[in-house]
Amino acid sequence: MISSSTLHGQQPGSAGADGEWIQLFNGKNLDGWTPKFTGSEAGVNYNNTFRVEDGILTVSYDNWDSFDGEFGHLFYEKSFSNYRLRVEYRFVGEQVTDGPGWAFRNNGLMIHGQRPEDMRVDQEFPVSVEIQLLGGNGTDPRTTANICTPGTNVVIDGELVTQHCITSSSETYHGDQWVTAEVVVRGNNIKHYINGNLVFDYNDPQLDPNDRDAREILQQVDSKILTGGTISIQAESHPTQFRKIEVMPLAD
């Protein structure tokens, strides 16, 4: 199990890290990334959804007629444990026809995830911890950097939380503005930041024994506590752009 040291409420810029930023997205192509869509084998970029346009990693639906549950994820090739993950993202355009209402201006950063090759063909989401990225509708409040837990649970304020999605304390970001999301993972503690502000803090991400896919993983590991795993972004039916995805490894 990784050390349980935490940031003790510091801003991410003062985390005392000794690593350097590693650019996971090179601004040119999808080298180092593997797509996985529900209903397809790992490596199939369904409808050319994940692509690079003008130096920006884009989740595009211009080749889709309608959405029928083909949830997608794009996985980076390496796994990480103690680190800072920083992305700059925005939502653009219109949601594809028949996309679920909850997926309007919805994407996510999946961390501590399983590998795409280990997912079932019809599996919708990797077992992981999701930093849910949401955009506003122009009127109503809608926080971003929430947490969702496909196949997992977390501990908040000392209590095990089994609720699937929990809202953060962030502001709402309407329109096509760029937003900076950062995740700081130190030992068993995870913090979410939006534009430099702490909006979520929790501990002990762990496999959920009530989840089908998590149960299979539990049979292969010594502890239900997750200390690392893959990083991926989503394709959930709304066009999204990422102009930066970078990681800074932190000391154990």
C-alpha positions in Angstrom: 0.0 0.0 0.0 1.3 3.5 -0.9 2.2 5.9 1.9 -0.8 7.8 3.4 1.0 11.2 3.4 -1.2 14.0 2.1 -1.0 17.6 1.0 -2.7 19.0 4.1 -4.8 21.4 2.2 -1.9 23.1 0.2 -2.5 24.5 -3.2 -1.3 22.1 -6.0 1.6 24.5 -6.8 3.1 24.0 -3.4 2.8 20.3 -3.2 6.5 19.7 -2.7 6.8 17.5 -5.7 10.2 16.5 -7.1 9.1 15.4 -10.6 8.8 17.3 -13.8 5.7 17.6 -16.0 5.3 14.8 -18.6 3.2 15.7 -21.6 0.8 12.7 -22.1 -0.7 14.4 -25.2 2.0 15.4 -27.8 -0.3 17.8 -29.7 0.2 15.9 -33.0 -1.4 12.5 -32.8 -2.7 9.8 -30.5 0.6 8.0 -30.0 0.7 6.3 -26.6 -3.1 6.2 -26.3 -5.6 3.3 -26.8 -9.3 3.7 -27.3 -11.9 1.3 -26.0 -15.6 1.7 -26.8 -18.6 -0.4 -25.5 -19.2 -3.1 -28.0 -15.7 -3.0 -29.6 -12.4 -4.5 -28.8 -9.6 -2.4 -27.3 -7.8 -0.4 -30.0 -10.9 0.3 -32.2 -11.4 4.1 -32.5 -15.1 3.8 -33.2 -16.3 6.3 -35.8 -12.9 8.1 -35.5 -14.2 9.7 -32.4 -10.9 10.5 -30.7 -8.7 12.6 -33.0 -6.3 15.5 -33.1 -7.5 18.7 -34.8 -5.3 21.8 -35.0 -3.1 20.5 -32.1 -6.1 19.8 -29.9 -7.2 16.3 -28.7 -10.9 16.3 -29.7 -13.8 14.0 -28.9 -15.8 14.4 -32.1 -19.2 13.1 -33.1 -19.4 14.4 -36.6 -19.2 10.9 -38.0 -22.1 9.7 -35.8 -25.8 9.5 -36.8 -27.0 8.7 -33.3 -25.8 7.4 -29.9 -26.7 3.9 -28.7 -24.7 3.3 -25.6 -21.2 3.2 -27.3 -19.4 4.9 -24.4 -15.7 5.4 -25.1 -12.5 5.9 -23.2 -9.0 6.8 -24.4 -6.3 5.3 -22.2 -2.8 6.4 -21.8 -0.3 3.6 -22.2 1.4 3.9 -18.7 0.0 3.6 -15.2 0.7 6.0 -12.4 0.5 6.1 -8.6 1.7 9.3 -6.8 1.2 12.2 -9.2 -0.4 15.4 -10.2 -2.6 15.3 -13.3 -3.5 18.5 -15.0 -5.7 19.0 -18.1 -7.2 22.0 -19.9 -10.6 21.1 -21.4 -13.7 22.7 -22.8 -17.1 21.5 -24.2 -18.0 22.5 -27.8 -20.8 22.0 -30.2 -24.0 20.0 -29.9 -24.5 16.6 -28.2 -25.0 13.8 -30.7 -28.6 12.6 -31.3 -29.9 10.2 -28.6 -27.1 11.0 -26.2 -28.4 10.6 -22.6 -29.6 13.8 -20.9 -27.1 13.4 -18.1 -24.2 13.2 -20.6 -24.8 16.8 -21.9 -21.5 18.6 -21.6 -20.1 15.7 -19.7 -16.7 14.1 -19.8 -14.3 12.7 -17.2 -10.8 11.9 -16.1 -10.6 8.3 -15.1 -7.8 7.5 -12.7 -6.7 4.3 -10.8 -8.3 2.5 -13.7 -8.0 -1.0 -15.2 -6.3 -1.5 -18.6 -8.5 -1.3 -21.7 -7.4 -4.8 -22.7 -8.9 -6.2 -19.5 -12.3 -4.7 -20.0 -15.2 -6.8 -21.3 -16.3 -6.0 -24.8 -19.7 -4.8 -23.6 -18.4 -3.0 -20.5 -19.4 0.6 -20.4 -16.9 2.1 -18.0 -13.5 0.9 -16.7 -13.3 0.1 -13.0 -11.8 3.4 -11.8 -12.3 6.7 -10.0 -13.8 9.3 -12.2 -13.2 13.1 -11.9 -16.4 14.1 -13.6 -16.0 17.1 -15.9 -19.3 19.0 -16.5 -20.3 22.2 -18.3 -23.2 24.4 -17.6 -26.3 24.9 -19.7 -26.0 28.7 -19.6 -28.5 29.2 -16.7 -28.5 26.5 -14.0 -25.7 25.8 -11.5 -23.7 22.6 -12.3 -20.4 21.8 -10.6 -17.4 20.2 -12.2 -14.6 18.0 -10.9 -17.3 15.9 -9.1 -16.5 12.3 -8.3 -18.2 9.2 -9.8 -17.2 5.7 -8.9 -17.6 2.9 -11.5 -16.8 -0.2 -9.6 -15.3 1.6 -6.7 -16.0 3.4 -3.4 -14.2 6.2 -1.5 -13.9 7.5 2.0 -15.1 11.1 2.7 -14.7 12.6 6.2 -14.0 9.1 7.6 -17.1 7.5 6.2 -17.3 5.0 3.4 -19.4 6.4 0.6 -21.1 4.1 -1.9 -23.1 6.8 -3.7 -22.2 6.7 -7.4 -21.7 10.4 -8.0 -21.0 13.2 -5.5 -20.8 16.9 -6.4 -17.9 19.1 -5.7 -17.8 22.7 -4.4 -16.8 24.2 -7.7 -18.3 27.0 -9.6 -20.3 26.5 -12.8 -18.6 27.0 -16.2 -20.9 27.8 -19.0 -20.1 28.1 -22.7 -17.0 27.1 -24.5 -14.5 28.5 -22.1 -11.3 26.6 -21.2 -11.1 25.2 -17.7 -8.1 23.8 -15.9 -8.7 20.7 -13.8 -6.0 19.2 -11.6 -5.9 16.0 -9.6 -3.3 15.5 -6.9 -2.8 11.8 -5.8 -0.6 11.3 -2.7 -0.8 7.9 -1.1 -4.4 7.2 -0.2 -5.5 10.8 -0.5 -6.9 12.5 -3.6 -7.7 16.1 -4.1 -9.5 17.9 -7.0 -8.7 21.5 -8.1 -10.5 23.7 -10.6 -8.6 26.7 -11.8 -6.3 26.4 -8.8 -9.1 26.1 -6.2 -9.6 23.0 -4.0 -13.1 21.6 -4.7 -12.9 18.0 -3.5 -10.9 15.9 -1.0 -11.3 12.2 -0.2 -9.4 9.1 0.8 -9.0 5.3 0.3 -10.3 4.7 -3.2 -11.2 1.0 -3.2 -12.8 -1.7 -5.3 -16.5 -2.3 -4.7 -17.2 -6.0 -3.9 -20.8 -5.5 -5.1 -19.7 -4.6 -8.7 -19.3 -7.4 -11.2 -16.1 -6.2 -12.8 -14.5 -5.1 -9.5 -15.2 -8.6 -8.0 -13.1 -10.1 -10.8 -10.2 -7.8 -10.0 -10.5 -8.5 -6.3 -9.8 -12.2 -7.0 -6.4 -11.2 -8.5 -5.1 -8.6 -5.9 -4.1 -8.7 -2.2 -6.0 -5.5 -1.2 -9.2 -3.7 -2.2 -7.4 -0.3 -1.8 -6.4 1.2 -5.1 -3.0 2.8 -5.2 -2.6 3.4 -8.9 -3.7 2.5 -12.4 -4.5 3.8 -15.8 -5.5 7.4 -16.8 -8.2 7.9 -19.4 -10.6 10.5 -20.8 -14.1 9.8 -21.9 -16.4 10.0 -24.9 -20.0 10.1 -23.5 -21.8 11.7 -26.5 -20.9 15.4 -26.2 -18.0 16.9 -28.2 -15.1 17.8 -25.9 -11.6 19.3 -26.5 -8.4 18.9 -24.5 -5.4 21.1 -25.3 -3.2 19.9 -22.5 -2.9 16.6 -20.6 0.1 16.3 -18.4 1.4 14.4 -15.3 4.0 15.2 -12.7 5.2 12.1 -10.8 5.5 12.8 -7.0 7.8 11.2 -4.5 6.3 8.3 -2.5 
